[in-house]
Amino acid sequence: MKYTKGNWVLSASDATLVIVSEGNAVADCRWTNMKREESEANANLIAAAPRMYEALLSLFYEGDSGELYLVDYYDEGLELAKRAIAKAEGRTP
């Protein structure tokens, strides 16, 4: 899967929250029809997307047929998932 690599972080302006990776805008959330708090929650979810994707991938391996199977040892994947959740909730950058 091809997507913008790097740590996605929020950058705020007067009416927009921009998700940035290595100086490049990935997405923006405006709060014209919703409260800023809700827009910030949406932006945090978007910014956490790469970490959530990586956490999910670490819990599976691809079999010969292309099917995904749950790995036997998934402590690392669970730790990645915890970090992704913290980012999605705005508790970590």
N, C-alpha and C positions, 0 to 999 in steps of 0.2 A: 504494500500500500504506500502510495506516495503522498506525503503531506509535509507541511513546513516543520522542520526539525528544530530542536532547541527548547528552552524553557519559555513557555508562554506566560506573560505577566500582564497585569492591568496598568494602564496609563489613563488617568482621568483628566477631563477638561470640563468646561461649564455644563455641557449638555450631553456629553458622550463619554463612554468608557471604551477605550481601545485596547484590544488584546494584541500584544507586540511580542515578536520573537526576533532577537538579535537585530533590533532596529527596524524591522519590517512589520507593518500592520498585517494582522491575520484576520481580524474581524472587529466590528464595533457594535456596541449596544447603546441605544439612545433611550432616554426616559421621557419622551414627550407624552406618551399616553399611560404611563405607569409611574409609580413611585421610584425614586432613586434606589431605595433599598432593594426593590425587586429587580431592577436593572443590574445592580451590583451582584446579586445572587446569580442571575443569568450569565453575566460576564465571568464570574468565578467558575461556573460549570463549563463554559466554553474553554477557558484557560486551562482547566484540568483535563480536558479531553485527551491530549497525548499521553499523560500519565495513566489515565484510566485504561486506555488502549493497551499500553505496554504492560500494565498489571494483568489485564485479562489474558494477553498473549502468553505471559509467563506461567500461567496456570495450565496451559495446554501444549501438546506437541502434535505435529501433523503426521499421520500414518501414511503408508505407501499409497493408499487410495485417495489421499487428500482430505480424509476425514480428520477432525480434531478430537483428541483424546485427553482426558484429564491426566496431568502428571502425577506420579506417585508421591513425590516430595514437593510440597508447595509452600513451605514457610516463607521463602523469598517472595513469592507471588502475593501472599497475604500481606507481607510488609509493604510491598509496592502499592497494594490496594488501599491500605490504611493511609499512606502518604497522599495518594490520589484523592481520597475522600476528604482529608484535611485541606487540600488545596481547593477542592470544589466548594467546601464550606467557608473558604476565605480565611482559614486559620494559619496558613503558611503561604509564602510567596511562590 
